[in-house]
Amino acid sequence: MRKNAVVVRELRVVRGGRPVIDGLDLDVPAGSVVGLMGPSGSGKTTLMRALVGVQDRVTGTVEVLGSPAGSPALRRKVGYMTQDASVYTDLTVVQNLRYFAALAGRRDAAEAVATAVDTVDLGGHQKQRVGTLSGGERSRVSLAAALVGGPELLVLDEPTVGLDPVLRRDLWAVFRRLAAEGRTLLVSSHVMDEAVQCDRLVLMRDGALVADTTPDELLADTGAPDAERAFLALIDAAGPTPGAGPAPGAGPTERTAR
Ligand SMILES: Nc1ncnc2c1ncn2[C@@H]1O[C@H](COP(=O)(O)OP(=O)(O)OP(=O)(O)O)[C@@H](O)[C@H]1O
């Protein structure tokens, strides 16, 4: 089995004429759940977009499942859930999922759709038009669309936003199960009680890695009583003022673990 599902070296991304990621290195171990944390605007979505191959103005090496990010070979192997639900509001839940299953080349589409509906707990809404669903339900359709192809790597941008605590807990159980099957998950979140359920944690600030660690190491290294305060301690220690963005030619990223 491959050691790392994702290998990023010297990643640099320019958006709006300025570098929003500058010289980032990252390994995502295969078969693990990696949490991507960081303040708003720190570059999490940009990093995810670079991994799935939809981001312009990317330099450096971004290798996903052994191929360059965005390669046609990866289309069926990578599932991506964007922050805003990216499903068709004028189609029903099942119509959406059939469409995404077909795109992913699933021959067993009916079974894949049924499994995805079940996984995100949308039974009873299959024939409902997505435009009439609640926000939380709609975001779960989006998650199901990322899952329905049976991808090896799932890149999930804040998949639990707007969900109630019960659903959040259930979805994290799903993420753990998918990892146990050998899939790799990169999950962004602002919720630190979710962070502690990850195998590894990647903390970003201003387009750079502040830490690449584990929940236990995060607490041990900072001496903080909980993940939220540990995260704040690292972010505060990282220096630049919020929203400043990385300076062009900024030095190498600091890693607190590994
Ligand atoms: N289309 C764009 N044009 C110019 N700048 C952009 C664009 N998209 C994002 N940015 C900038 O890039 C930086 C990183 O944004 P990104 O969306 O990756 O952050 P994030 O960590 O995902 O934030 P959040 O947690 O709020 O979703 C921000 O400073 C943002 O303003």
The ligand as an SDF file (V2000), in Angstrom:
LIG
                    3D

 31 33  0  0  0  0  0  0  0  0999 V2000
  -10.6360   34.3000   -6.0250 N   0  0  0  0  0  0  0  0  0  0  0  0
   -9.7940   34.9180   -5.1940 C   0  0  0  0  0  0  0  0  0  0  0  0
   -9.1580   36.0550   -5.5510 N   0  0  0  0  0  0  0  0  0  0  0  0
   -8.3100   36.6750   -4.7130 C   0  0  0  0  0  0  0  0  0  0  0  0
   -8.0040   36.2220   -3.4720 N   0  0  0  0  0  0  0  0  0  0  0  0
   -8.6190   35.1070   -3.0750 C   0  0  0  0  0  0  0  0  0  0  0  0
   -9.5340   34.3960   -3.8870 C   0  0  0  0  0  0  0  0  0  0  0  0
   -9.9790   33.3290   -3.2200 N   0  0  0  0  0  0  0  0  0  0  0  0
   -9.3680   33.3560   -2.0240 C   0  0  0  0  0  0  0  0  0  0  0  0
   -8.5580   34.4290   -1.9380 N   0  0  0  0  0  0  0  0  0  0  0  0
   -7.7290   34.7950   -0.7820 C   0  0  0  0  0  0  0  0  0  0  0  0
   -6.8620   33.7010   -0.5050 O   0  0  0  0  0  0  0  0  0  0  0  0
   -6.6760   33.5820    0.8920 C   0  0  0  0  0  0  0  0  0  0  0  0
   -6.9620   32.1430    1.2980 C   0  0  0  0  0  0  0  0  0  0  0  0
   -8.3390   31.8860    1.0980 O   0  0  0  0  0  0  0  0  0  0  0  0
   -8.9840   30.4580    1.4180 P   0  0  0  0  0  0  0  0  0  0  0  0
  -10.3860   30.4860    0.9080 O   0  0  0  0  0  0  0  0  0  0  0  0
   -8.0760   29.4180    0.8950 O   0  0  0  0  0  0  0  0  0  0  0  0
   -8.9580   30.4550    3.0170 O   0  0  0  0  0  0  0  0  0  0  0  0
   -9.6480   29.4470    4.0460 P   0  0  0  0  0  0  0  0  0  0  0  0
   -8.6110   29.1100    5.0570 O   0  0  0  0  0  0  0  0  0  0  0  0
  -10.2660   28.3090    3.3230 O   0  0  0  0  0  0  0  0  0  0  0  0
  -10.7640   30.3620    4.7080 O   0  0  0  0  0  0  0  0  0  0  0  0
  -12.2030   29.9680    5.3680 P   0  0  0  0  0  0  0  0  0  0  0  0
  -11.8990   29.1980    6.6300 O   0  0  0  0  0  0  0  0  0  0  0  0
  -12.7970   31.3200    5.6500 O   0  0  0  0  0  0  0  0  0  0  0  0
  -12.9560   29.1950    4.3500 O   0  0  0  0  0  0  0  0  0  0  0  0
   -7.5880   34.5880    1.5630 C   0  0  0  0  0  0  0  0  0  0  0  0
   -6.8130   35.6860    1.9520 O   0  0  0  0  0  0  0  0  0  0  0  0
   -8.5610   34.9780    0.4630 C   0  0  0  0  0  0  0  0  0  0  0  0
   -8.9910   36.3210    0.5980 O   0  0  0  0  0  0  0  0  0  0  0  0
  1  2  1  0
  2  3  1  0
  2  7  2  0
  3  4  2  0
  4  5  1  0
  5  6  2  0
  6  7  1  0
  6 10  1  0
  7  8  1  0
  8  9  2  0
  9 10  1  0
 10 11  1  0
 11 12  1  0
 11 30  1  0
 12 13  1  0
 13 14  1  0
 13 28  1  0
 14 15  1  0
 15 16  1  0
 16 17  2  0
 16 18  1  0
 16 19  1  0
 19 20  1  0
 20 21  2  0
 20 22  1  0
 20 23  1  0
 23 24  1  0
 24 25  2  0
 24 26  1  0
 24 27  1  0
 28 29  1  0
 28 30  1  0
 30 31  1  0
M  END
$$$$
